[in-house]
Every structure is written in structure tokens, then in C-alpha cells.
Amino acid sequence: MAAISVSARRKTEPPAQENPSQGRAALRQRLRRHLTGHGFLLGALLCFACFSWWPMVREVIMSFQKTKRGKTTWVGMDNLDRIFQDPDFWHAWRNTLLFTVLALVLGFAVPFAVAVLLNELRHAKSYLRVLVYLPVMMPPVASVLLFKYFYNPSYGLFNNVLHALHLPTSAWLNSPDMAMLSVVIAATWMNMGGATLIYLAALQGIPGELYEAAELDGASLLRRIWHVTIPQTRLILSLLLLLQVVATMQVFVEPYLLTGGNGPQNSTLTVVNLIYQYAFSFNNYGSASALGLVMLLVLAGFSALYVRLSRTTD
């Protein structure tokens, strides 16, 4: 009975009142913490607003304007009509799509194969990771100039190797048929390091029991890759596929430095190179902005469609 009376008395006792000074101190601490976090967030938002969002808004506005002798006038859809009537517009899109397809065949499959090979090795893993990632750490201009030397028809490394193997040599960048493939090879070598390390990290997260069960079932290496590795890394593969398509559609540095932007018979003219020519060679910023707007809509539509299809397959 005494225990029951004590517990009843404790329940009826009013709760202890919080010290006002402690409450104000806790409120100031929470406010300071929130202000610090929102301050860092505000800095990032300002950077995005100044260097990403405002240029996009400005591009949309300029695509409907024309500037001549310092005077800007609204021209409506004239800039879009002008670029659609330009033969280089369709030629640039065809080259860009070709580059994207070739870059996916090489730049998407080769890093995954290299990651699988590194994951299977037992020795010198750290050294080989650095070796694979080394091209990413090199300045893009230095890498492009190195490949420009390799592609030289007279004294380039590639033709010397082909000649030593008694194989026919190639004009590489000077050939309309080989110029785009040469650009893709250089771009793949320059950018494969980051994707390889991402794939390798995903592969190391796969439970080893799955591979052991596949080996007990008599699965070969290719079957283990097809039935275990690819399904377990499907999310990473789909994400990098989307990022690579968006990146390759905006290729500029490699064709501009290797072939001057156009290449033999305009074989390496891409959409971004055409935007550059409109703006800085022809001083036609309205057409350049209109072409940039078209590319923005194409990439946004592709990304939305890809996300929608990914959700339906999941």
C-alpha cells in the first residue's frame, strides 16, 4: 500500500518547470545551428543562381533576340528558323549522335571491363588503380596534344606500331572516315578513370557468397558477370549511362583541339562546336542561344524519358 501511495503521489505531482534561462540558451543554440546550416546553403544557392540558373535564363531570353551594332531587338522565332535552315545544323547533330553512340560502345563498356579485371586481380591493385585514374588527373589540353602527336600520319606512335606489325597505316585525324573514331578513342582514354573507380567500388560491394554459389553451380566467368555482377550493379550502370549520354552530347574540347572543330569534310563538327562558331566566329549570339536552347530541350527530354522508363522497369 505504501508503494502504491508513493507512485500515486508522484503521478499527481506537477512537472518540474524548465528554467527560463536554460530554455533561452537552448533556443539560441538551435537558432545558431540553423543559421549556420542555412548560411552554407545560401552560399551554394547563390553560386548556382549566378553561374548556372541565370545563364540558362539569359540564354532563353537571347534566343528570341538579335543584337546588331549594340542594339538589341526581339525577333521571335527567327533565330530558330535560321538554325533549322542551316545545313550545318543537321550535320552537327548527326556527328554528335555518332560520337555519342561510339562513346557508349567504348567509353561505357571499356571502364566496366577494366573494373571487372581489377576486381579479379589479387596483387598490385592500388598501383593499377592509380595507373587507370592517371589520365583524369592530366590537364585535358595536355592529353589531347599527346594524342595529336600519336595520330600524326608521318611520325605518330600509332602508325609506327601498325607499320612494325606489317599492318596498313591510317591518316587518322586527316581521314573523314577515321576522324570521329580517333576523337572517341582519345576521349575514352581521357575520361575512363572516374567511371572505372565507380564501377570498382560497386563491384566490391557485391557479397562474395553470390559468386561462391555461382561457382558451385558451375557458372563460368562470363555467366557470373551476366547473372551476378550486372544485376547487382544495375543502379550504378543506369546512372552512369544517363550521365555519359548527357556529357558526350556536349563534347567540345576533344574535337576542337584535335581537328579544329570541323575536321575533314566537317566530319567532327558537333553541336557545341557549332554553338561556338555561331557566337564567336559569326558574332551571332541569338542563333547560338537558340541552338543551345534546342540542345537543352533535347537533353531534358531524354533525361525525363530515361527516368520514366527506369521507374517502369523497376
C-alpha angles and dihedrals in degrees: 000000000000091000091049092050092049093051091047091050090050091052093051094048113103116247117264112266117241117244108253092220091053091049092051091048092051090047092051090048093051091045092050091049092049093046091052092051094045090047092059090044091050091054091053091047091051091051091050092045094050101039105027116018100037094049088051092051090045090051091054091050094047092050088070095043138074124208119201126166091348093307119115121204134176112249101172113208096351093105092052091048090050096053093045089055093049111100090212089063094067092037091054092049091050091051091046092052090047091051090048093052093046091045090052092050092050107019095045101040101037097057091048092050091048090049091051090049093050090048091055095050120097102197138044093017095145093048092050092048090056090046092052093046094045096091090057091056092052118091109261092233092054091049093049093048089049091055091044087059091047091051095052107127094215107043105000121135095238095055091044090055092047091048091050090052091049091244126138114271126227138221088227107183092018093058120084090213097049102033097085094044089050090054091049092052091051093046092049093052091047098049107029097090098076094047091047093055091047091051091046092053090050092049092052089055093061111104112250091222090074092058092044091053090048091051091050088053089055097251115165124225093267092049091050090052092048098043102031113017101044096044091048093050097039094115093053091044093052093046094049090045090058093045093048094050091051091047097046092048087061097049113149115137100061100049092038095054098035100044105011092257099289107050125194109334090353089292094146100036106131132185095257090049089052090051088052091050093048092051105037105021100039097024088227102139093166094060091043090053091046091052090047089052091052091052091048091053092046094051093043091051092048092049093049092048092047093050090047093051091046091054093049092050091049 
